[in-house]
Amino acid sequence: MHWLWAIIVGFVLGLIARAILPGKQHQPLWLTAVFGIIGAVLGNAVATWIGVDETRGIDWIRHLLQLAGAVVIVGLGDLLYGMVRGNKRQMT
């Protein structure tokens, strides 16, 4: 069941990260979901590392770290996807 939640949350976080990032992302939606899942896992790892992975109530810090991880991974993933596909874009 944890994998199902990871996929759902990662997909949603990937979409939110895609909306937060400026400009148009050129990666397909399925790749955004994969990058969102990776970012959510990264955010969970950081939350565990700093000791805020489980708190009473809603884990706001963990969720913000998951979103930050998703934004970073979706942004980097879009740059890498563009380089692989041949689009020579500059980081702005």
N, C-alpha and C positions, 0 to 999 in steps of 0.2 A: 504494500500500500504506500510505502514511502516513495517508491519510484514513480507511482502515479502522481502523487502530489508534487514531486520534483519536476515532472514534465509539465504539469498544469501551471505551477508557479513560474517555472522557467519560461514558458511560452508567454505568459502575461507580462513578466518582467522584460522579456525581449521586446515585446511590442511597446511597452512604456519607454524603454531605453531608446528604441528607434524613434519614438515621438519626441524625446528630449533632445536627441542629437540634432545639431543644426544641419541644414541641407538635406539633399535626397540621398538615401542609402540605396545602393544598387544590388545588394545581395537579395536572394529570394527569401520568401517568408519562412520556409522550412529551416533555412540556415540561420535566420534571426532567432527562431525558437531554440535551435541547438546552442547558439551563442548565449542566449538568455539562460538556458539550463546550466551551462558551464559557469556563467557569471554568478548565478544563484548558489551553486556549489562553492565557488570561490568565496562569496560573501559569508556563507555558513562556516567555512573553514576559518576565516578571519574572526568571526564572532566567537567561535569556540576558542581560538587562540587568545583572544583578549578577555575571555570569561563571561560573555554576555549571551551565550547561546540559549540558555533557558532562564527565563525570569517569570515572575507572577504576571498573569494577564497577557496582554499582547506584547510580543517581542519587537518593539519598534526599532530598536537599535539594530537588531539582527536583520530586519526587513530593509532598513536603509542601507546596510552593508551589502545585502543581496542586490539591491537596485544599483548601488554604486559599482559593484562587480559586473553587473549586466551591462551598464553603460560603457564601462571600459572595454569589456570583451566584444560587445557589438560594434563599438567604434573601431577597435583594432581589427576585428574580423572583416569589417567593411573595407578597410584600407587594404588588407591582405587579399580579399576577394577581388578588389579592383586591380591589384597588381597581377594576380594570376590570370585574370580575364583580359589583361592588356590595357586597361584604362590607367594612364599615367596621371594620377591626381596628386596634388600637393596637400600636405597636412595644413589646415587653416585653424 
